[in-house]
């Protein structure tokens, strides 16, 4: 990836994005809310922004949600 592409990607980052560390720290709570039918994205908008932007964390979310509910989340 070129420096320009890295800069453009950085500039497109949602300012609410909490980053991998914070998202992973509350991922289990986020998944429990989703599994219970609650609006986890409303309660944790920074985590929702991060999961939408970070492929590896989004994969962790999908896997954990599948483990909890038995269903794969829709994209």
N, C-alpha and C positions, 0 to 999 in steps of 0.2 A: 504494500500500500504506500502510495506516495505521500509526501508531507502535506500536499494540498488536500488529498483525500482524507487524511487524518484530521486536518483542520476542519474540513467541511463536516465530517462526522461528529466532531466535538461540538461544533456550532449548532447541530441539529439535536443535541441532547436536551431532553426535557429537563428544565430546571428543578422540577419536583423529584427527579430520580435520586433515590437515597444511596445508590451504590450497592455493590454485592454484599459487603459485610452487614450492613443494616438490614437489607432484604432477607438475608439468610438467618439473621438473628430472630426474626419474627415470622419466618415462612410457615412454621407449624401453626401459629395462631391464624395467619391469613388463610391457610388451607382449611382449618377447622371452621372458620366463618363461611367460606365458600361452600363447604360440605353441608353446613346447616342452612344454606339458602340465604345467608346474609349478604349484604353488599360490602364485601371486603375492600373493594377499590375505593369506595366512599370513605371508609374508615382509615385506610392506609393508602392514600393516593400516590405517595412516593414509592411505595413498594409496587403498586400497579404499574407505574411509569417505568420502573426498573425492569420488571418482568417482561414488559412489552419490548424493551430495548435490548435486553441481554439474553442472547440465545442459551448459554449454559444455565443461567438461573431460571429461565423459562422452562427449560427441560427438567430441572430439579422440581419446579412447581408442578409440572404436569405429572411427573412420576410419583410425587408424594400424594397429589390429589387422586391419582389412579389407585394408589395403595389404600387410601382412606375410603374412597367411595366405590371402587371397582369399575369406575367409568373413566374413559379418557376425556379430558376437557376439550371443548371446541376451541379452535384458534381465535 
